Amino acid sequence: MTAVVKKRILTGDRPTGPLHLGHLAGSLQNRVKLQATYDCFFIIADYQVLTDHIKETDTIENNIIEILLDWLSVGMDPVKSTFFIQSRVPEIADLTMYFSMLVTLSRLQRNPTVKDEIKQSGLHHISYGFLGYPISQAADILIVRANLVPVGDDNLPHVEQTREIARTFNGLFGEVLPVPEALVGDVARLPGLDGQKMSKSLGNAIYLKDTPVEIRTKIMSAITDPSRIKATDAGHPDICNIYQYHAAFNQSQLSDIEKSCRQGKIGCVACKQIAAEQIISCLRPIQAKRAYYQDKITFLKDIVEEGNRKTSCEGKKTMSLVREAMHFDYQKIFCS
Ligand code: TRP
Protein backbone atom coordinates (compact mmCIF):
# COMPACT_ATOMS: atom_id res chain seq x y z
CA MET A 1 0.00 0.00 0.00
CA THR A 2 1.36 3.41 -0.89
CA ALA A 3 0.84 6.20 1.57
CA VAL A 4 -0.89 9.18 0.00
CA VAL A 5 1.09 12.28 0.85
CA LYS A 6 -1.08 15.36 1.06
CA LYS A 7 0.14 18.45 -0.73
CA ARG A 8 1.11 21.21 1.61
CA ILE A 9 -0.45 24.65 1.80
CA LEU A 10 0.80 27.77 3.50
CA THR A 11 -1.14 31.00 3.85
CA GLY A 12 -2.12 33.47 6.54
CA ASP A 13 -2.80 36.96 7.76
CA ARG A 14 -1.09 39.97 9.27
CA PRO A 15 -2.31 40.69 12.81
CA THR A 16 -3.36 44.30 12.20
CA GLY A 17 -6.90 43.94 13.58
CA PRO A 18 -9.97 41.73 13.48
CA LEU A 19 -10.95 40.11 10.17
CA HIS A 20 -13.85 41.35 8.04
CA LEU A 21 -16.39 40.09 5.51
CA GLY A 22 -13.87 40.60 2.70
CA HIS A 23 -11.59 38.06 4.41
CA LEU A 24 -14.51 35.70 4.99
CA ALA A 25 -15.67 35.66 1.36
CA GLY A 26 -12.20 35.99 -0.15
CA SER A 27 -10.10 33.58 1.87
CA LEU A 28 -11.46 32.15 5.13
CA GLN A 29 -14.30 30.09 3.61
CA ASN A 30 -11.86 28.66 1.11
CA ARG A 31 -9.35 27.75 3.84
CA VAL A 32 -12.03 25.81 5.70
CA LYS A 33 -12.60 23.69 2.57
CA LEU A 34 -8.91 23.24 1.78
CA GLN A 35 -8.28 21.73 5.21
CA ALA A 36 -9.98 18.49 4.17
CA THR A 37 -7.63 17.82 1.26
CA TYR A 38 -4.35 19.49 2.14
CA ASP A 39 -1.83 19.64 4.93
CA CYS A 40 -2.44 23.29 5.84
CA PHE A 41 -0.12 25.66 7.70
CA PHE A 42 -1.65 29.01 8.68
CA ILE A 43 0.73 31.82 9.61
CA ILE A 44 0.08 34.87 11.76
CA ALA A 45 2.62 37.18 10.14
CA ASP A 46 3.59 39.46 13.02
CA TYR A 47 6.98 40.51 11.63
CA GLN A 48 5.13 41.77 8.58
CA VAL A 49 3.17 44.19 10.78
CA LEU A 50 6.44 45.86 11.75
CA THR A 51 7.01 46.87 8.12
CA ASP A 52 4.34 49.59 8.26
CA HIS A 53 3.15 49.78 11.89
CA ILE A 54 6.41 50.12 13.79
CA LYS A 55 4.86 52.58 16.25
CA GLU A 56 1.98 50.26 17.15
CA THR A 57 3.82 47.21 18.41
CA ASP A 58 1.75 47.34 21.61
CA THR A 59 -1.35 46.31 19.61
CA ILE A 60 0.06 43.18 18.02
CA GLU A 61 -0.55 40.70 20.83
CA ASN A 62 -4.23 41.59 21.05
CA ASN A 63 -4.56 41.43 17.30
CA ILE A 64 -3.07 37.94 17.32
CA ILE A 65 -5.80 36.90 19.76
CA GLU A 66 -8.45 38.48 17.50
CA ILE A 67 -7.17 36.60 14.46
CA LEU A 68 -7.12 33.30 16.34
CA LEU A 69 -10.71 33.86 17.48
CA ASP A 70 -11.75 34.75 13.94
CA TRP A 71 -10.00 31.68 12.51
CA LEU A 72 -11.57 29.30 15.02
CA SER A 73 -15.00 30.86 14.72
CA VAL A 74 -15.20 30.36 10.94
CA GLY A 75 -14.19 26.71 11.22
CA MET A 76 -10.46 26.70 10.61
CA ASP A 77 -9.53 23.67 12.65
CA PRO A 78 -6.30 23.34 14.63
CA VAL A 79 -6.73 19.56 14.73
CA LYS A 80 -6.56 19.32 10.94
CA SER A 81 -4.25 22.29 10.36
CA THR A 82 -1.27 24.02 11.95
CA PHE A 83 -1.61 27.57 13.31
CA PHE A 84 1.63 29.39 14.11
CA ILE A 85 3.21 32.80 14.75
CA GLN A 86 5.93 33.95 12.34
CA SER A 87 8.26 35.46 14.96
CA ARG A 88 8.05 32.33 17.13
CA VAL A 89 9.52 30.08 14.45
CA PRO A 90 13.13 31.32 14.36
CA GLU A 91 13.99 29.16 11.35
CA ILE A 92 11.99 31.62 9.21
CA ALA A 93 14.32 34.50 10.04
CA ASP A 94 17.27 32.16 9.52
CA LEU A 95 16.07 31.20 6.02
CA THR A 96 15.31 34.87 5.21
CA MET A 97 19.01 35.63 5.72
CA TYR A 98 20.08 33.14 3.05
CA PHE A 99 17.31 34.18 0.66
CA SER A 100 18.21 37.86 0.97
CA MET A 101 21.42 37.12 -0.95
CA LEU A 102 19.47 35.81 -3.93
CA VAL A 103 17.37 38.87 -4.74
CA THR A 104 18.58 42.15 -6.21
CA LEU A 105 17.52 45.51 -4.91
CA SER A 106 16.04 46.46 -8.27
CA ARG A 107 13.93 43.29 -8.29
CA LEU A 108 12.44 44.28 -4.92
CA GLN A 109 11.79 47.80 -6.16
CA ARG A 110 9.83 46.44 -9.12
CA ASN A 111 7.30 44.51 -6.96
CA PRO A 112 3.93 46.07 -7.92
CA THR A 113 2.27 45.46 -4.54
CA VAL A 114 5.19 46.98 -2.66
CA LYS A 115 5.10 49.96 -5.08
CA ASP A 116 1.36 50.44 -4.43
CA GLU A 117 1.84 50.18 -0.68
CA ILE A 118 4.57 52.82 -0.78
CA LYS A 119 2.35 55.13 -2.86
CA GLN A 120 -0.73 54.63 -0.66
CA SER A 121 1.04 55.10 2.63
CA GLY A 122 2.96 58.14 1.45
CA LEU A 123 6.07 56.59 3.06
CA HIS A 124 9.08 58.45 1.74
CA HIS A 125 11.70 56.78 3.84
CA ILE A 126 10.96 53.10 3.62
CA SER A 127 12.96 50.67 5.69
CA TYR A 128 15.16 47.87 4.49
CA GLY A 129 12.72 45.46 6.17
CA PHE A 130 9.74 46.91 4.35
CA LEU A 131 11.34 46.69 0.92
CA GLY A 132 12.49 43.17 1.73
CA TYR A 133 9.30 41.75 3.22
CA PRO A 134 8.54 39.69 0.09
CA ILE A 135 11.79 37.82 0.84
CA SER A 136 10.63 37.10 4.36
CA GLN A 137 7.28 35.99 2.94
CA ALA A 138 9.16 33.59 0.63
CA ALA A 139 10.78 32.16 3.74
CA ASP A 140 7.34 31.80 5.40
CA ILE A 141 6.26 29.68 2.47
CA LEU A 142 9.41 27.67 1.84
CA ILE A 143 10.26 26.98 5.48
CA VAL A 144 7.56 24.29 5.37
CA ARG A 145 8.29 23.48 1.71
CA ALA A 146 4.73 24.38 0.73
CA ASN A 147 3.38 23.45 -2.69
CA LEU A 148 0.37 25.76 -2.83
CA VAL A 149 -0.23 29.30 -1.58
CA PRO A 150 -3.86 30.52 -1.54
CA VAL A 151 -3.76 34.31 -1.82
CA GLY A 152 -5.62 37.33 -3.12
CA ASP A 153 -4.28 38.95 -6.26
CA ASP A 154 -2.42 41.61 -4.24
CA ASN A 155 -0.15 38.85 -2.93
CA LEU A 156 0.51 37.25 -6.33
CA PRO A 157 3.75 39.22 -6.87
CA HIS A 158 5.03 37.77 -3.59
CA VAL A 159 4.31 34.22 -4.72
CA GLU A 160 6.07 34.98 -8.00
CA GLN A 161 9.05 36.29 -5.99
CA THR A 162 9.00 33.08 -3.93
CA ARG A 163 9.06 30.97 -7.09
CA GLU A 164 12.03 32.93 -8.40
CA ILE A 165 13.89 32.47 -5.13
CA ALA A 166 13.22 28.72 -5.14
CA ARG A 167 14.40 28.41 -8.75
CA THR A 168 17.50 30.51 -8.14
CA PHE A 169 18.35 28.50 -5.02
CA ASN A 170 17.85 25.18 -6.82
CA GLY A 171 19.88 26.41 -9.80
CA LEU A 172 22.82 27.33 -7.57
CA PHE A 173 22.74 24.52 -5.02
CA GLY A 174 20.66 21.63 -6.39
CA GLU A 175 16.98 20.66 -6.27
CA VAL A 176 16.10 21.29 -2.63
CA LEU A 177 13.09 23.60 -2.62
CA PRO A 178 9.67 23.06 -4.22
CA VAL A 179 8.53 25.82 -6.59
CA PRO A 180 5.14 26.65 -5.07
CA GLU A 181 2.06 27.73 -6.96
CA ALA A 182 -0.46 30.40 -6.11
CA LEU A 183 -4.08 29.37 -5.66
CA VAL A 184 -6.23 32.36 -6.52
CA GLY A 185 -9.85 32.17 -5.40
CA ASP A 186 -12.65 32.41 -7.95
CA VAL A 187 -14.81 34.79 -5.91
CA ALA A 188 -14.79 38.48 -6.83
CA ARG A 189 -13.30 40.75 -4.21
CA LEU A 190 -15.97 42.06 -1.85
CA PRO A 191 -16.25 45.85 -1.95
CA GLY A 192 -16.29 47.95 1.21
CA LEU A 193 -19.18 50.21 2.21
CA ASP A 194 -17.80 52.97 -0.05
CA GLY A 195 -17.21 50.72 -3.07
CA GLN A 196 -13.42 50.59 -2.67
CA LYS A 197 -11.67 47.38 -1.64
CA MET A 198 -12.89 46.38 1.85
CA SER A 199 -10.07 47.20 4.21
CA LYS A 200 -9.48 48.18 7.79
CA SER A 201 -7.33 51.15 6.86
CA LEU A 202 -10.06 52.63 4.62
CA GLY A 203 -12.62 52.42 7.46
CA ASN A 204 -15.17 50.75 5.14
CA ALA A 205 -15.27 47.24 6.61
CA ILE A 206 -17.87 45.07 8.31
CA TYR A 207 -16.10 42.90 10.86
CA LEU A 208 -16.97 39.29 11.68
CA LYS A 209 -17.40 40.40 15.28
CA ASP A 210 -19.68 43.39 14.55
CA THR A 211 -23.00 43.33 16.44
CA PRO A 212 -26.34 43.30 14.54
CA VAL A 213 -26.81 46.98 15.41
CA GLU A 214 -23.38 47.88 14.04
CA ILE A 215 -24.03 45.88 10.88
CA ARG A 216 -27.41 47.54 10.24
CA THR A 217 -25.93 51.00 10.79
CA LYS A 218 -22.97 50.32 8.52
CA ILE A 219 -25.07 48.85 5.72
CA MET A 220 -27.49 51.78 5.86
CA SER A 221 -24.56 54.15 5.35
CA ALA A 222 -23.24 52.25 2.32
CA ILE A 223 -23.08 53.73 -1.14
CA THR A 224 -25.33 52.06 -3.75
CA ASP A 225 -25.97 52.75 -7.43
CA PRO A 226 -25.25 56.51 -7.64
CA SER A 227 -27.57 57.05 -10.61
CA ARG A 228 -30.58 55.97 -8.60
CA ILE A 229 -32.29 58.97 -7.03
CA LYS A 230 -35.80 57.68 -6.32
CA ALA A 231 -36.68 54.18 -5.11
CA THR A 232 -38.65 53.64 -8.32
CA ASP A 233 -35.73 54.48 -10.66
CA ALA A 234 -34.34 51.47 -12.51
CA GLY A 235 -31.22 50.23 -10.66
CA HIS A 236 -27.95 48.76 -11.90
CA PRO A 237 -26.97 45.83 -9.69
CA ASP A 238 -23.69 45.40 -11.58
CA ILE A 239 -22.35 48.66 -10.14
CA CYS A 240 -23.91 48.35 -6.67
CA ASN A 241 -21.95 47.27 -3.57
CA ILE A 242 -25.00 45.97 -1.83
CA TYR A 243 -25.71 43.66 -4.73
CA GLN A 244 -22.23 42.20 -4.19
CA TYR A 245 -23.19 41.51 -0.57
CA HIS A 246 -26.32 39.69 -1.76
CA ALA A 247 -24.15 37.69 -4.16
CA ALA A 248 -21.84 36.66 -1.32
CA PHE A 249 -24.36 36.11 1.48
CA ASN A 250 -27.84 35.81 -0.04
CA GLN A 251 -27.56 33.47 -3.01
CA SER A 252 -31.12 32.17 -2.70
CA GLN A 253 -32.73 35.59 -3.26
CA LEU A 254 -30.11 36.90 -5.65
CA SER A 255 -32.00 36.66 -8.94
CA ASP A 256 -35.20 38.11 -7.42
CA ILE A 257 -33.25 41.04 -6.00
CA GLU A 258 -31.56 41.64 -9.31
CA LYS A 259 -34.87 41.67 -11.21
CA SER A 260 -36.67 43.90 -8.71
CA CYS A 261 -33.76 46.34 -8.65
CA ARG A 262 -33.55 46.61 -12.44
CA GLN A 263 -37.32 47.18 -12.64
CA GLY A 264 -37.29 49.77 -9.84
CA LYS A 265 -39.57 47.56 -7.74
CA ILE A 266 -37.33 47.48 -4.68
CA GLY A 267 -35.70 50.60 -3.26
CA CYS A 268 -32.17 50.76 -1.85
CA VAL A 269 -33.38 51.01 1.75
CA ALA A 270 -35.44 47.83 1.55
CA CYS A 271 -32.69 46.06 -0.36
CA LYS A 272 -30.14 47.10 2.29
CA GLN A 273 -32.40 45.86 5.07
CA ILE A 274 -32.55 42.42 3.46
CA ALA A 275 -28.77 42.36 2.94
CA ALA A 276 -28.12 43.41 6.55
CA GLU A 277 -30.40 40.70 7.99
CA GLN A 278 -28.83 38.10 5.72
CA ILE A 279 -25.30 39.05 6.79
CA ILE A 280 -26.38 39.03 10.44
CA SER A 281 -27.78 35.53 10.09
CA CYS A 282 -24.69 34.24 8.24
CA LEU A 283 -22.54 35.63 11.05
CA ARG A 284 -24.71 34.27 13.88
CA PRO A 285 -23.11 30.78 14.12
CA ILE A 286 -19.66 32.31 13.62
CA GLN A 287 -20.25 34.77 16.45
CA ALA A 288 -21.60 32.03 18.70
CA LYS A 289 -18.35 30.11 18.22
CA ARG A 290 -16.33 33.27 18.81
CA ALA A 291 -18.14 33.83 22.10
CA TYR A 292 -17.39 30.23 23.09
CA TYR A 293 -13.63 30.61 22.51
CA GLN A 294 -13.38 34.18 23.79
CA ASP A 295 -12.44 33.31 27.36
CA LYS A 296 -10.43 30.18 26.54
CA ILE A 297 -7.08 31.93 26.36
CA THR A 298 -5.17 28.88 27.58
CA PHE A 299 -6.66 26.86 24.75
CA LEU A 300 -5.51 29.49 22.22
CA LYS A 301 -2.04 29.47 23.75
CA ASP A 302 -1.83 25.67 23.54
CA ILE A 303 -2.90 25.62 19.90
CA VAL A 304 -0.28 28.14 18.90
CA GLU A 305 2.51 26.61 20.96
CA GLU A 306 1.84 23.24 19.36
CA GLY A 307 1.72 24.90 15.90
CA ASN A 308 4.95 26.82 16.52
CA ARG A 309 6.64 23.61 17.63
CA LYS A 310 5.44 21.63 14.60
CA THR A 311 6.41 24.39 12.15
CA SER A 312 9.78 24.77 13.80
CA CYS A 313 10.34 21.04 13.43
CA GLU A 314 9.61 21.29 9.67
CA GLY A 315 11.80 24.39 9.62
CA LYS A 316 14.74 22.48 11.10
CA LYS A 317 14.43 19.87 8.36
CA THR A 318 14.37 22.61 5.69
CA MET A 319 17.35 24.40 7.23
CA SER A 320 19.43 21.28 7.34
CA LEU A 321 18.67 20.59 3.65
CA VAL A 322 19.46 24.22 2.80
CA ARG A 323 22.70 24.33 4.78
CA GLU A 324 23.86 21.00 3.47
CA ALA A 325 23.22 22.05 -0.14
CA MET A 326 25.08 25.33 0.48
CA HIS A 327 28.01 23.68 2.28
CA PHE A 328 27.02 25.71 5.29
CA ASP A 329 26.80 22.62 7.42
CA TYR A 330 30.57 22.92 8.00
CA GLN A 331 31.73 19.36 8.08
CA LYS A 332 35.31 19.86 9.34
CA ILE A 333 35.50 21.37 12.80
CA PHE A 334 32.48 23.61 13.15
CA CYS A 335 29.93 20.88 12.60
CA SER A 336 26.96 20.03 14.81
N1 TRP B 1 1.09 39.18 2.97
C1 TRP B 1 -0.07 38.49 3.49
C2 TRP B 1 -1.18 39.54 3.73
O1 TRP B 1 -0.93 40.69 3.68
C3 TRP B 1 0.20 37.76 4.78
C4 TRP B 1 1.27 36.71 4.63
C5 TRP B 1 2.48 36.67 5.27
C6 TRP B 1 1.22 35.56 3.79
N2 TRP B 1 3.18 35.57 4.91
C7 TRP B 1 2.45 34.87 4.01
C8 TRP B 1 0.28 35.05 2.89
C9 TRP B 1 2.75 33.70 3.31
C10 TRP B 1 0.59 33.89 2.19
C11 TRP B 1 1.81 33.22 2.41
O2 TRP B 1 -2.30 39.20 3.98
Boltz pocket constraint, residues with backbone or C-beta under 6 A from the ligand:
constraints:
  - pocket:
      binder: B
      contacts: [[A, 10], [A, 11], [A, 12], [A, 13], [A, 14], [A, 43], [A, 45], [A, 48], [A, 137], [A, 140], [A, 141], [A, 149], [A, 150], [A, 151], [A, 155]]
      max_distance: 6.0
